[in-house]
Amino acid sequence: MPPQGGNLLHAIDFHQHMNQFLITRYALGRHHECTISSESFQAAKEAFAILNEVVLLEERFDAIAGGFLDFEKVMLAKILEFSYAGFKDGLHQMAVRRDLNRTLMNALSAARGYIDHLPQTCSSVFGNEDVRKHACQTSLRNSYDNFIGYRIFEALRNHSQHSGFPIQSISYAHQVEREPPRTRSRLTLSPIAEVETLAQNDKFKKTVLTEMRKLGKKIDLKPHLREYMRCIARAHYIFREHASPLVEAANVTLNELLQQFTTSGGDGNNIAIHAISKIDEKFIETIPLATGIYTYCEYLTKSNESFNQIDDFYIASAGRDS
């Protein structure tokens, strides 16, 4: 049976339009094929479509995680540079701000792509009016309503696309800690949003500007960025929870067809095996059955499974006993 995934495919009368449905391979100098039903071909088609849609969304989420990680790496690198080389001239500080803006804009662009793509993926995997789709979208709407970090970075993302950079300046903080047996310094780097500079953009959302003014003229963006990223992760993990049974069922469907090929006389080598439909020896459609897409999906899921905890951790180089 095909996974119950919603409206991925339009109903097609295969009996009327297609003559043969097969599992076959044309590779490695060997040829074997076995006949399958139109229902089995349809199941393979829907299973592969589900896996492909989920992987595309996972890759979009991975791009967000990677962009955020790049941004954090730049901050760590620059504060280390400052700690060993000292505060440099204005041109150097402008270069630091430029690097931070570049990596942050990459992360925000990836986030916008994900947010725009999520409803489309949910419609494809679950169905356009399915409650699972609404659960994912509701999570993002609730985040916008309840978290100022989400509202700030949605506004900054729009500002960076159409007007200027999200970061107007950077700030180094140098805090001296006098604890026996020695004095030491704690250094931090903060990307700063200057509210009145942002206000020069007439299209910057006024309600968000009002909220930002209450936080001060200059706002350290680090905690708000982490909150924004965590909100997106929360919606994605809701999607994962609902999509997981469909992904597992799709994998079972493809594996059952591969097993059918093997038991019908195939050699057990899954390379280049496809479910095909054809008329008079002419291929109409082909569905790959052994691409490794399920394994890749698992890899992406495990790679970013703790991203919703990013604002729980602040990384420092100080040892426990130092």
Buried (B, 14 or more C-beta within 10 A) or exposed (E): EBBEBBBBEEEBEBEEEBEBBBBBBBEEEEEBBBEBEBEBBBBBBBBBBBBBBBBBBBBBBBBBBBBBBBBBEBBBEBBEBBBEEEEEEEEBBEEBBEBBBBBBBBBBBBBBEBBEBBBBBBBBBBBEEBEBBBBBBEBBEBBEEEBBBBBBBBBBBBBBEEEBBBBBBBEBEEEEEEEEEEEEEEBBBBBBBBBEBBEEBEEBBEEBBEBBEEBEEBBBBBBBBBBBBBBBBBBBBBBBEBBEEBBEBBBBBBBBBBEBBBEEEBEEEBEBBBBBBBEEEEEBBEBBBBBEBBEBBEEBBEBBEEBBEBBEEEEEEEEEEE
